Amino acid sequence: MYLLQNPDWTGEAICVDNSGKQSQFFIPSIGLETYMTPNKAVDLNGTVMVKAANISIPDLAVDFIPLS
């Protein structure tokens, strides 16, 4: 609900695993982990700014897109 109520929210995502097709990121400000493909390579423990895109409350799912 927070992300739906704050559509302009952006946050920092930390790369915690980049060994697969998509990298795994942790977003500390909202306590979520997600998988995504960043615009450029991100080293382990590197950061990227993200924005919430597709939010589905019934599925408890959020897609994040990298901003940088």
PDB file of N, H, CA, C and O in Angstrom:
ATOM      1  N   MET A   1       0.821  -1.191   0.000  1.00  0.00           N
ATOM      2  CA  MET A   1       0.000   0.000   0.000  1.00  0.00           C
ATOM      3  C   MET A   1       0.868   1.260   0.000  1.00  0.00           C
ATOM      4  O   MET A   1       0.543   2.245  -0.662  1.00  0.00           O
ATOM      5  N   TYR A   2       1.971   1.221   0.744  1.00  0.00           N
ATOM      6  H   TYR A   2       2.236   0.421   1.282  1.00  0.00           H
ATOM      7  CA  TYR A   2       2.839   2.402   0.817  1.00  0.00           C
ATOM      8  C   TYR A   2       3.281   2.846  -0.566  1.00  0.00           C
ATOM      9  O   TYR A   2       3.248   4.038  -0.873  1.00  0.00           O
ATOM     10  N   LEU A   3       3.694   1.907  -1.402  1.00  0.00           N
ATOM     11  H   LEU A   3       3.721   0.939  -1.153  1.00  0.00           H
ATOM     12  CA  LEU A   3       4.177   2.261  -2.732  1.00  0.00           C
ATOM     13  C   LEU A   3       3.053   2.774  -3.627  1.00  0.00           C
ATOM     14  O   LEU A   3       3.292   3.637  -4.471  1.00  0.00           O
ATOM     15  N   LEU A   4       1.839   2.265  -3.462  1.00  0.00           N
ATOM     16  H   LEU A   4       1.645   1.564  -2.777  1.00  0.00           H
ATOM     17  CA  LEU A   4       0.699   2.798  -4.208  1.00  0.00           C
ATOM     18  C   LEU A   4       0.370   4.221  -3.768  1.00  0.00           C
ATOM     19  O   LEU A   4      -0.010   5.058  -4.588  1.00  0.00           O
ATOM     20  N   GLN A   5       0.514   4.488  -2.490  1.00  0.00           N
ATOM     21  H   GLN A   5       0.823   3.809  -1.824  1.00  0.00           H
ATOM     22  CA  GLN A   5       0.212   5.810  -1.952  1.00  0.00           C
ATOM     23  C   GLN A   5       1.319   6.825  -2.226  1.00  0.00           C
ATOM     24  O   GLN A   5       1.099   8.030  -2.102  1.00  0.00           O
ATOM     25  N   ASN A   6       2.503   6.347  -2.597  1.00  0.00           N
ATOM     26  H   ASN A   6       2.681   5.368  -2.698  1.00  0.00           H
ATOM     27  CA  ASN A   6       3.650   7.217  -2.861  1.00  0.00           C
ATOM     28  C   ASN A   6       4.238   6.882  -4.236  1.00  0.00           C
ATOM     29  O   ASN A   6       5.317   6.296  -4.320  1.00  0.00           O
ATOM     30  N   PRO A   7       3.535   7.248  -5.313  1.00  0.00           N
ATOM     31  CA  PRO A   7       3.966   6.851  -6.659  1.00  0.00           C
ATOM     32  C   PRO A   7       5.303   7.445  -7.092  1.00  0.00           C
ATOM     33  O   PRO A   7       5.923   6.935  -8.025  1.00  0.00           O
ATOM     34  N   ASP A   8       5.755   8.499  -6.445  1.00  0.00           N
ATOM     35  H   ASP A   8       5.251   8.913  -5.687  1.00  0.00           H
ATOM     36  CA  ASP A   8       7.042   9.112  -6.801  1.00  0.00           C
ATOM     37  C   ASP A   8       8.202   8.560  -5.988  1.00  0.00           C
ATOM     38  O   ASP A   8       9.318   9.070  -6.087  1.00  0.00           O
ATOM     39  N   TRP A   9       7.960   7.526  -5.184  1.00  0.00           N
ATOM     40  H   TRP A   9       7.053   7.112  -5.103  1.00  0.00           H
ATOM     41  CA  TRP A   9       8.995   6.951  -4.337  1.00  0.00           C
ATOM     42  C   TRP A   9      10.138   6.397  -5.188  1.00  0.00           C
ATOM     43  O   TRP A   9       9.916   5.747  -6.210  1.00  0.00           O
ATOM     44  N   THR A  10      11.349   6.667  -4.747  1.00  0.00           N
ATOM     45  H   THR A  10      11.530   7.196  -3.918  1.00  0.00           H
ATOM     46  CA  THR A  10      12.544   6.042  -5.305  1.00  0.00           C
ATOM     47  C   THR A  10      13.407   5.616  -4.127  1.00  0.00           C
ATOM     48  O   THR A  10      13.336   6.206  -3.049  1.00  0.00           O
ATOM     49  N   GLY A  11      14.215   4.599  -4.335  1.00  0.00           N
ATOM     50  H   GLY A  11      14.273   4.119  -5.211  1.00  0.00           H
ATOM     51  CA  GLY A  11      15.062   4.119  -3.254  1.00  0.00           C
ATOM     52  C   GLY A  11      16.309   3.446  -3.778  1.00  0.00           C
ATOM     53  O   GLY A  11      16.435   3.164  -4.970  1.00  0.00           O
ATOM     54  N   GLU A  12      17.218   3.197  -2.871  1.00  0.00           N
ATOM     55  H   GLU A  12      17.115   3.426  -1.903  1.00  0.00           H
ATOM     56  CA  GLU A  12      18.488   2.562  -3.208  1.00  0.00           C
ATOM     57  C   GLU A  12      18.355   1.053  -3.041  1.00  0.00           C
ATOM     58  O   GLU A  12      17.859   0.573  -2.022  1.00  0.00           O
ATOM     59  N   ALA A  13      18.801   0.315  -4.046  1.00  0.00           N
ATOM     60  H   ALA A  13      19.204   0.705  -4.874  1.00  0.00           H
ATOM     61  CA  ALA A  13      18.791  -1.149  -4.001  1.00  0.00           C
ATOM     62  C   ALA A  13      20.237  -1.637  -4.006  1.00  0.00           C
ATOM     63  O   ALA A  13      21.055  -1.158  -4.792  1.00  0.00           O
ATOM     64  N   ILE A  14      20.548  -2.579  -3.138  1.00  0.00           N
ATOM     65  H   ILE A  14      19.884  -2.968  -2.499  1.00  0.00           H
ATOM     66  CA  ILE A  14      21.899  -3.123  -3.000  1.00  0.00           C
ATOM     67  C   ILE A  14      21.943  -4.507  -3.644  1.00  0.00           C
ATOM     68  O   ILE A  14      21.099  -5.356  -3.359  1.00  0.00           O
ATOM     69  N   CYS A  15      22.916  -4.727  -4.497  1.00  0.00           N
ATOM     70  H   CYS A  15      23.602  -4.037  -4.728  1.00  0.00           H
ATOM     71  CA  CYS A  15      23.066  -6.011  -5.176  1.00  0.00           C
ATOM     72  C   CYS A  15      23.601  -7.040  -4.179  1.00  0.00           C
ATOM     73  O   CYS A  15      24.693  -6.881  -3.632  1.00  0.00           O
ATOM     74  N   VAL A  16      22.816  -8.102  -3.950  1.00  0.00           N
ATOM     75  H   VAL A  16      21.929  -8.232  -4.394  1.00  0.00           H
ATOM     76  CA  VAL A  16      23.236  -9.146  -3.013  1.00  0.00           C
ATOM     77  C   VAL A  16      23.613 -10.445  -3.722  1.00  0.00           C
ATOM     78  O   VAL A  16      24.202 -11.339  -3.114  1.00  0.00           O
ATOM     79  N   ASP A  17      23.274 -10.550  -5.015  1.00  0.00           N
ATOM     80  H   ASP A  17      22.796  -9.824  -5.510  1.00  0.00           H
ATOM     81  CA  ASP A  17      23.651 -11.735  -5.798  1.00  0.00           C
ATOM     82  C   ASP A  17      23.551 -11.390  -7.276  1.00  0.00           C
ATOM     83  O   ASP A  17      22.505 -10.943  -7.746  1.00  0.00           O
ATOM     84  N   ASN A  18      24.631 -11.596  -7.999  1.00  0.00           N
ATOM     85  H   ASN A  18      25.481 -11.960  -7.617  1.00  0.00           H
ATOM     86  CA  ASN A  18      24.596 -11.323  -9.434  1.00  0.00           C
ATOM     87  C   ASN A  18      25.101 -12.520 -10.235  1.00  0.00           C
ATOM     88  O   ASN A  18      25.756 -12.353 -11.264  1.00  0.00           O
ATOM     89  N   SER A  19      24.798 -13.720  -9.761  1.00  0.00           N
ATOM     90  H   SER A  19      24.267 -13.855  -8.925  1.00  0.00           H
ATOM     91  CA  SER A  19      25.314 -14.917 -10.411  1.00  0.00           C
ATOM     92  C   SER A  19      24.347 -15.512 -11.438  1.00  0.00           C
ATOM     93  O   SER A  19      24.750 -16.377 -12.215  1.00  0.00           O
ATOM     94  N   GLY A  20      23.099 -15.080 -11.465  1.00  0.00           N
ATOM     95  H   GLY A  20      22.772 -14.377 -10.833  1.00  0.00           H
ATOM     96  CA  GLY A  20      22.126 -15.642 -12.391  1.00  0.00           C
ATOM     97  C   GLY A  20      21.830 -14.709 -13.549  1.00  0.00           C
ATOM     98  O   GLY A  20      22.550 -13.740 -13.790  1.00  0.00           O
ATOM     99  N   LYS A  21      20.741 -15.023 -14.270  1.00  0.00           N
ATOM    100  H   LYS A  21      20.156 -15.810 -14.074  1.00  0.00           H
ATOM    101  CA  LYS A  21      20.326 -14.181 -15.396  1.00  0.00           C
ATOM    102  C   LYS A  21      19.937 -12.791 -14.923  1.00  0.00           C
ATOM    103  O   LYS A  21      20.240 -11.792 -15.575  1.00  0.00           O
ATOM    104  N   GLN A  22      19.262 -12.737 -13.780  1.00  0.00           N
ATOM    105  H   GLN A  22      19.015 -13.549 -13.250  1.00  0.00           H
ATOM    106  CA  GLN A  22      18.895 -11.470 -13.184  1.00  0.00           C
ATOM    107  C   GLN A  22      19.613 -11.338 -11.848  1.00  0.00           C
ATOM    108  O   GLN A  22      19.860 -12.328 -11.160  1.00  0.00           O
ATOM    109  N   SER A  23      19.940 -10.117 -11.498  1.00  0.00           N
ATOM    110  H   SER A  23      19.739  -9.313 -12.058  1.00  0.00           H
ATOM    111  CA  SER A  23      20.599  -9.869 -10.223  1.00  0.00           C
ATOM    112  C   SER A  23      19.558  -9.761  -9.117  1.00  0.00           C
ATOM    113  O   SER A  23      18.431  -9.325  -9.350  1.00  0.00           O
ATOM    114  N   GLN A  24      19.948 -10.163  -7.912  1.00  0.00           N
ATOM    115  H   GLN A  24      20.864 -10.517  -7.723  1.00  0.00           H
ATOM    116  CA  GLN A  24      19.074 -10.042  -6.761  1.00  0.00           C
ATOM    117  C   GLN A  24      19.472  -8.802  -5.979  1.00  0.00           C
ATOM    118  O   GLN A  24      20.655  -8.568  -5.730  1.00  0.00           O
ATOM    119  N   PHE A  25      18.482  -8.010  -5.594  1.00  0.00           N
ATOM    120  H   PHE A  25      17.521  -8.200  -5.797  1.00  0.00           H
ATOM    121  CA  PHE A  25      18.716  -6.761  -4.880  1.00  0.00           C
ATOM    122  C   PHE A  25      17.911  -6.725  -3.599  1.00  0.00           C
ATOM    123  O   PHE A  25      16.831  -7.309  -3.511  1.00  0.00           O
ATOM    124  N   PHE A  26      18.449  -6.032  -2.605  1.00  0.00           N
ATOM    125  H   PHE A  26      19.327  -5.558  -2.676  1.00  0.00           H
ATOM    126  CA  PHE A  26      17.748  -5.771  -1.352  1.00  0.00           C
ATOM    127  C   PHE A  26      17.521  -4.276  -1.262  1.00  0.00           C
ATOM    128  O   PHE A  26      18.440  -3.488  -1.484  1.00  0.00           O
ATOM    129  N   ILE A  27      16.296  -3.882  -0.935  1.00  0.00           N
ATOM    130  H   ILE A  27      15.549  -4.522  -0.755  1.00  0.00           H
ATOM    131  CA  ILE A  27      15.940  -2.467  -0.804  1.00  0.00           C
ATOM    132  C   ILE A  27      15.695  -2.208   0.681  1.00  0.00           C
ATOM    133  O   ILE A  27      14.599  -2.460   1.181  1.00  0.00           O
ATOM    134  N   PRO A  28      16.713  -1.706   1.391  1.00  0.00           N
ATOM    135  CA  PRO A  28      16.609  -1.581   2.853  1.00  0.00           C
ATOM    136  C   PRO A  28      15.511  -0.636   3.346  1.00  0.00           C
ATOM    137  O   PRO A  28      14.921  -0.885   4.398  1.00  0.00           O
ATOM    138  N   SER A  29      15.227   0.427   2.621  1.00  0.00           N
ATOM    139  H   SER A  29      15.706   0.630   1.767  1.00  0.00           H
ATOM    140  CA  SER A  29      14.256   1.402   3.108  1.00  0.00           C
ATOM    141  C   SER A  29      12.843   0.847   3.213  1.00  0.00           C
ATOM    142  O   SER A  29      12.025   1.376   3.966  1.00  0.00           O
ATOM    143  N   ILE A  30      12.543  -0.225   2.458  1.00  0.00           N
ATOM    144  H   ILE A  30      13.208  -0.655   1.846  1.00  0.00           H
ATOM    145  CA  ILE A  30      11.221  -0.850   2.548  1.00  0.00           C
ATOM    146  C   ILE A  30      11.307  -2.332   2.895  1.00  0.00           C
ATOM    147  O   ILE A  30      10.284  -3.012   2.976  1.00  0.00           O
ATOM    148  N   GLY A  31      12.524  -2.833   3.101  1.00  0.00           N
ATOM    149  H   GLY A  31      13.355  -2.281   3.036  1.00  0.00           H
ATOM    150  CA  GLY A  31      12.721  -4.204   3.544  1.00  0.00           C
ATOM    151  C   GLY A  31      12.297  -5.271   2.547  1.00  0.00           C
ATOM    152  O   GLY A  31      11.757  -6.303   2.944  1.00  0.00           O
ATOM    153  N   LEU A  32      12.529  -5.041   1.265  1.00  0.00           N
ATOM    154  H   LEU A  32      12.967  -4.202   0.942  1.00  0.00           H
ATOM    155  CA  LEU A  32      12.146  -6.001   0.231  1.00  0.00           C
ATOM    156  C   LEU A  32      13.347  -6.486  -0.560  1.00  0.00           C
ATOM    157  O   LEU A  32      14.324  -5.763  -0.752  1.00  0.00           O
ATOM    158  N   GLU A  33      13.250  -7.736  -1.017  1.00  0.00           N
ATOM    159  H   GLU A  33      12.456  -8.324  -0.861  1.00  0.00           H
ATOM    160  CA  GLU A  33      14.225  -8.277  -1.954  1.00  0.00           C
ATOM    161  C   GLU A  33      13.530  -8.443  -3.294  1.00  0.00           C
ATOM    162  O   GLU A  33      12.339  -8.751  -3.345  1.00  0.00           O
ATOM    163  N   THR A  34      14.265  -8.240  -4.376  1.00  0.00           N
ATOM    164  H   THR A  34      15.233  -7.990  -4.335  1.00  0.00           H
ATOM    165  CA  THR A  34      13.694  -8.362  -5.710  1.00  0.00           C
ATOM    166  C   THR A  34      14.753  -8.788  -6.703  1.00  0.00           C
ATOM    167  O   THR A  34      15.949  -8.627  -6.460  1.00  0.00           O
ATOM    168  N   TYR A  35      14.315  -9.322  -7.803  1.00  0.00           N
ATOM    169  H   TYR A  35      13.343  -9.453  -8.000  1.00  0.00           H
ATOM    170  CA  TYR A  35      15.209  -9.661  -8.908  1.00  0.00           C
ATOM    171  C   TYR A  35      14.941  -8.692 -10.046  1.00  0.00           C
ATOM    172  O   TYR A  35      13.786  -8.381 -10.335  1.00  0.00           O
ATOM    173  N   MET A  36      15.987  -8.214 -10.691  1.00  0.00           N
ATOM    174  H   MET A  36      16.926  -8.467 -10.456  1.00  0.00           H
ATOM    175  CA  MET A  36      15.824  -7.352 -11.853  1.00  0.00           C
ATOM    176  C   MET A  36      17.113  -7.319 -12.658  1.00  0.00           C
ATOM    177  O   MET A  36      18.172  -7.736 -12.189  1.00  0.00           O
ATOM    178  N   THR A  37      17.001  -6.824 -13.853  1.00  0.00           N
ATOM    179  H   THR A  37      16.141  -6.484 -14.234  1.00  0.00           H
ATOM    180  CA  THR A  37      18.155  -6.653 -14.722  1.00  0.00           C
ATOM    181  C   THR A  37      18.477  -5.164 -14.766  1.00  0.00           C
ATOM    182  O   THR A  37      17.710  -4.391 -15.340  1.00  0.00           O
ATOM    183  N   PRO A  38      19.584  -4.747 -14.177  1.00  0.00           N
ATOM    184  CA  PRO A  38      19.926  -3.318 -14.181  1.00  0.00           C
ATOM    185  C   PRO A  38      20.358  -2.863 -15.568  1.00  0.00           C
ATOM    186  O   PRO A  38      20.712  -3.678 -16.420  1.00  0.00           O
ATOM    187  N   ASN A  39      20.323  -1.548 -15.783  1.00  0.00           N
ATOM    188  H   ASN A  39      20.035  -0.886 -15.091  1.00  0.00           H
ATOM    189  CA  ASN A  39      20.715  -0.964 -17.067  1.00  0.00           C
ATOM    190  C   ASN A  39      22.189  -1.189 -17.372  1.00  0.00           C
ATOM    191  O   ASN A  39      22.578  -1.293 -18.536  1.00  0.00           O
ATOM    192  N   LYS A  40      23.007  -1.263 -16.331  1.00  0.00           N
ATOM    193  H   LYS A  40      22.691  -1.178 -15.386  1.00  0.00           H
ATOM    194  CA  LYS A  40      24.439  -1.518 -16.487  1.00  0.00           C
ATOM    195  C   LYS A  40      24.861  -2.509 -15.415  1.00  0.00           C
ATOM    196  O   LYS A  40      24.150  -2.699 -14.427  1.00  0.00           O
ATOM    197  N   ALA A  41      26.001  -3.135 -15.601  1.00  0.00           N
ATOM    198  H   ALA A  41      26.578  -2.981 -16.403  1.00  0.00           H
ATOM    199  CA  ALA A  41      26.486  -4.130 -14.647  1.00  0.00           C
ATOM    200  C   ALA A  41      26.660  -3.500 -13.260  1.00  0.00           C
ATOM    201  O   ALA A  41      27.162  -2.384 -13.122  1.00  0.00           O
ATOM    202  N   VAL A  42      26.236  -4.236 -12.255  1.00  0.00           N
ATOM    203  H   VAL A  42      25.827  -5.142 -12.366  1.00  0.00           H
ATOM    204  CA  VAL A  42      26.365  -3.791 -10.865  1.00  0.00           C
ATOM    205  C   VAL A  42      27.164  -4.843 -10.116  1.00  0.00           C
ATOM    206  O   VAL A  42      26.821  -6.026 -10.123  1.00  0.00           O
ATOM    207  N   ASP A  43      28.227  -4.401  -9.473  1.00  0.00           N
ATOM    208  H   ASP A  43      28.505  -3.440  -9.467  1.00  0.00           H
ATOM    209  CA  ASP A  43      29.058  -5.313  -8.677  1.00  0.00           C
ATOM    210  C   ASP A  43      28.304  -5.746  -7.430  1.00  0.00           C
ATOM    211  O   ASP A  43      27.356  -5.087  -7.001  1.00  0.00           O
ATOM    212  N   LEU A  44      28.731  -6.854  -6.858  1.00  0.00           N
ATOM    213  H   LEU A  44      29.501  -7.389  -7.206  1.00  0.00           H
ATOM    214  CA  LEU A  44      28.185  -7.314  -5.598  1.00  0.00           C
ATOM    215  C   LEU A  44      28.354  -6.211  -4.558  1.00  0.00           C
ATOM    216  O   LEU A  44      29.430  -5.622  -4.455  1.00  0.00           O
ATOM    217  N   ASN A  45      27.332  -5.931  -3.806  1.00  0.00           N
ATOM    218  H   ASN A  45      26.458  -6.410  -3.890  1.00  0.00           H
ATOM    219  CA  ASN A  45      27.259  -4.837  -2.824  1.00  0.00           C
ATOM    220  C   ASN A  45      27.199  -3.460  -3.462  1.00  0.00           C
ATOM    221  O   ASN A  45      27.209  -2.451  -2.757  1.00  0.00           O
ATOM    222  N   GLY A  46      27.137  -3.405  -4.791  1.00  0.00           N
ATOM    223  H   GLY A  46      27.129  -4.225  -5.364  1.00  0.00           H
ATOM    224  CA  GLY A  46      26.941  -2.137  -5.481  1.00  0.00           C
ATOM    225  C   GLY A  46      25.491  -1.705  -5.359  1.00  0.00           C
ATOM    226  O   GLY A  46      24.627  -2.512  -5.013  1.00  0.00           O
ATOM    227  N   THR A  47      25.221  -0.447  -5.637  1.00  0.00           N
ATOM    228  H   THR A  47      25.922   0.208  -5.918  1.00  0.00           H
ATOM    229  CA  THR A  47      23.869   0.072  -5.486  1.00  0.00           C
ATOM    230  C   THR A  47      23.348   0.651  -6.798  1.00  0.00           C
ATOM    231  O   THR A  47      24.111   1.043  -7.682  1.00  0.00           O
ATOM    232  N   VAL A  48      22.039   0.689  -6.888  1.00  0.00           N
ATOM    233  H   VAL A  48      21.420   0.371  -6.170  1.00  0.00           H
ATOM    234  CA  VAL A  48      21.350   1.305  -8.014  1.00  0.00           C
ATOM    235  C   VAL A  48      20.054   1.915  -7.470  1.00  0.00           C
ATOM    236  O   VAL A  48      19.434   1.353  -6.567  1.00  0.00           O
ATOM    237  N   MET A  49      19.656   3.040  -8.008  1.00  0.00           N
ATOM    238  H   MET A  49      20.160   3.496  -8.742  1.00  0.00           H
ATOM    239  CA  MET A  49      18.398   3.661  -7.608  1.00  0.00           C
ATOM    240  C   MET A  49      17.268   3.002  -8.382  1.00  0.00           C
ATOM    241  O   MET A  49      17.395   2.746  -9.579  1.00  0.00           O
ATOM    242  N   VAL A  50      16.162   2.727  -7.698  1.00  0.00           N
ATOM    243  H   VAL A  50      16.059   2.934  -6.725  1.00  0.00           H
ATOM    244  CA  VAL A  50      15.031   2.045  -8.316  1.00  0.00           C
ATOM    245  C   VAL A  50      13.724   2.778  -8.036  1.00  0.00           C
ATOM    246  O   VAL A  50      13.618   3.594  -7.121  1.00  0.00           O
ATOM    247  N   LYS A  51      12.744   2.453  -8.859  1.00  0.00           N
ATOM    248  H   LYS A  51      12.831   1.790  -9.603  1.00  0.00           H
ATOM    249  CA  LYS A  51      11.397   2.992  -8.715  1.00  0.00           C
ATOM    250  C   LYS A  51      10.416   1.836  -8.864  1.00  0.00           C
ATOM    251  O   LYS A  51      10.645   0.925  -9.660  1.00  0.00           O
ATOM    252  N   ALA A  52       9.324   1.868  -8.104  1.00  0.00           N
ATOM    253  H   ALA A  52       9.138   2.608  -7.458  1.00  0.00           H
ATOM    254  CA  ALA A  52       8.297   0.833  -8.217  1.00  0.00           C
ATOM    255  C   ALA A  52       7.530   1.029  -9.517  1.00  0.00           C
ATOM    256  O   ALA A  52       7.215   2.155  -9.902  1.00  0.00           O
ATOM    257  N   ALA A  53       7.231  -0.086 -10.191  1.00  0.00           N
ATOM    258  H   ALA A  53       7.487  -1.001  -9.878  1.00  0.00           H
ATOM    259  CA  ALA A  53       6.512  -0.005 -11.455  1.00  0.00           C
ATOM    260  C   ALA A  53       5.156  -0.686 -11.333  1.00  0.00           C
ATOM    261  O   ALA A  53       4.166  -0.024 -11.021  1.00  0.00           O
ATOM    262  N   ASN A  54       5.089  -1.960 -11.566  1.00  0.00           N
ATOM    263  H   ASN A  54       5.893  -2.498 -11.819  1.00  0.00           H
ATOM    264  CA  ASN A  54       3.828  -2.698 -11.526  1.00  0.00           C
ATOM    265  C   ASN A  54       3.580  -3.202 -10.112  1.00  0.00           C
ATOM    266  O   ASN A  54       4.325  -4.041  -9.606  1.00  0.00           O
ATOM    267  N   ILE A  55       2.540  -2.692  -9.482  1.00  0.00           N
ATOM    268  H   ILE A  55       1.935  -2.010  -9.893  1.00  0.00           H
ATOM    269  CA  ILE A  55       2.223  -3.059  -8.108  1.00  0.00           C
ATOM    270  C   ILE A  55       0.919  -3.842  -8.105  1.00  0.00           C
ATOM    271  O   ILE A  55      -0.104  -3.357  -8.588  1.00  0.00           O
ATOM    272  N   SER A  56       0.957  -5.060  -7.558  1.00  0.00           N
ATOM    273  H   SER A  56       1.788  -5.454  -7.166  1.00  0.00           H
ATOM    274  CA  SER A  56      -0.236  -5.904  -7.473  1.00  0.00           C
ATOM    275  C   SER A  56      -0.465  -6.299  -6.020  1.00  0.00           C
ATOM    276  O   SER A  56       0.239  -7.150  -5.478  1.00  0.00           O
ATOM    277  N   ILE A  57      -1.448  -5.677  -5.401  1.00  0.00           N
ATOM    278  H   ILE A  57      -2.021  -4.986  -5.841  1.00  0.00           H
ATOM    279  CA  ILE A  57      -1.780  -5.990  -4.013  1.00  0.00           C
ATOM    280  C   ILE A  57      -2.292  -7.436  -3.878  1.00  0.00           C
ATOM    281  O   ILE A  57      -1.852  -8.138  -2.968  1.00  0.00           O
ATOM    282  N   PRO A  58      -3.209  -7.911  -4.751  1.00  0.00           N
ATOM    283  CA  PRO A  58      -3.689  -9.291  -4.594  1.00  0.00           C
ATOM    284  C   PRO A  58      -2.574 -10.335  -4.698  1.00  0.00           C
ATOM    285  O   PRO A  58      -2.613 -11.358  -4.015  1.00  0.00           O
ATOM    286  N   ASP A  59      -1.580 -10.075  -5.555  1.00  0.00           N
ATOM    287  H   ASP A  59      -1.548  -9.244  -6.110  1.00  0.00           H
ATOM    288  CA  ASP A  59      -0.474 -11.020  -5.729  1.00  0.00           C
ATOM    289  C   ASP A  59       0.685 -10.747  -4.775  1.00  0.00           C
ATOM    290  O   ASP A  59       1.661 -11.497  -4.750  1.00  0.00           O
ATOM    291  N   LEU A  60       0.579  -9.678  -3.993  1.00  0.00           N
ATOM    292  H   LEU A  60      -0.214  -9.069  -4.013  1.00  0.00           H
ATOM    293  CA  LEU A  60       1.677  -9.235  -3.128  1.00  0.00           C
ATOM    294  C   LEU A  60       2.991  -9.142  -3.913  1.00  0.00           C
ATOM    295  O   LEU A  60       4.024  -9.660  -3.488  1.00  0.00           O
ATOM    296  N   ALA A  61       2.927  -8.475  -5.062  1.00  0.00           N
ATOM    297  H   ALA A  61       2.088  -8.054  -5.407  1.00  0.00           H
ATOM    298  CA  ALA A  61       4.087  -8.386  -5.952  1.00  0.00           C
ATOM    299  C   ALA A  61       4.317  -6.945  -6.403  1.00  0.00           C
ATOM    300  O   ALA A  61       3.380  -6.178  -6.624  1.00  0.00           O
ATOM    301  N   VAL A  62       5.589  -6.610  -6.530  1.00  0.00           N
ATOM    302  H   VAL A  62       6.351  -7.233  -6.351  1.00  0.00           H
ATOM    303  CA  VAL A  62       5.997  -5.300  -7.026  1.00  0.00           C
ATOM    304  C   VAL A  62       7.154  -5.509  -7.979  1.00  0.00           C
ATOM    305  O   VAL A  62       8.090  -6.246  -7.670  1.00  0.00           O
ATOM    306  N   ASP A  63       7.099  -4.871  -9.134  1.00  0.00           N
ATOM    307  H   ASP A  63       6.339  -4.272  -9.385  1.00  0.00           H
ATOM    308  CA  ASP A  63       8.235  -4.852 -10.049  1.00  0.00           C
ATOM    309  C   ASP A  63       8.962  -3.536  -9.844  1.00  0.00           C
ATOM    310  O   ASP A  63       8.338  -2.484  -9.704  1.00  0.00           O
ATOM    311  N   PHE A  64      10.280  -3.600  -9.829  1.00  0.00           N
ATOM    312  H   PHE A  64      10.788  -4.454  -9.943  1.00  0.00           H
ATOM    313  CA  PHE A  64      11.078  -2.395  -9.693  1.00  0.00           C
ATOM    314  C   PHE A  64      11.873  -2.183 -10.967  1.00  0.00           C
ATOM    315  O   PHE A  64      12.314  -3.142 -11.600  1.00  0.00           O
ATOM    316  N   ILE A  65      12.053  -0.931 -11.341  1.00  0.00           N
ATOM    317  H   ILE A  65      11.694  -0.152 -10.827  1.00  0.00           H
ATOM    318  CA  ILE A  65      12.855  -0.604 -12.519  1.00  0.00           C
ATOM    319  C   ILE A  65      14.033   0.255 -12.080  1.00  0.00           C
ATOM    320  O   ILE A  65      13.883   1.140 -11.238  1.00  0.00           O
ATOM    321  N   PRO A  66      15.198  -0.004 -12.648  1.00  0.00           N
ATOM    322  CA  PRO A  66      16.375   0.802 -12.303  1.00  0.00           C
ATOM    323  C   PRO A  66      16.278   2.187 -12.935  1.00  0.00           C
ATOM    324  O   PRO A  66      15.793   2.337 -14.056  1.00  0.00           O
ATOM    325  N   LEU A  67      16.739   3.182 -12.211  1.00  0.00           N
ATOM    326  H   LEU A  67      17.133   3.060 -11.300  1.00  0.00           H
ATOM    327  CA  LEU A  67      16.727   4.557 -12.702  1.00  0.00           C
ATOM    328  C   LEU A  67      18.075   4.981 -13.263  1.00  0.00           C
ATOM    329  O   LEU A  67      18.147   5.912 -14.065  1.00  0.00           O
ATOM    330  N   SER A  68      19.138   4.310 -12.852  1.00  0.00           N
ATOM    331  H   SER A  68      19.079   3.554 -12.201  1.00  0.00           H
ATOM    332  CA  SER A  68      20.456   4.727 -13.326  1.00  0.00           C
ATOM    333  C   SER A  68      21.204   3.564 -13.925  1.00  0.00           C
ATOM    334  O   SER A  68      22.337   3.726 -14.378  1.00  0.00           O
TER     335      SER A  68
END
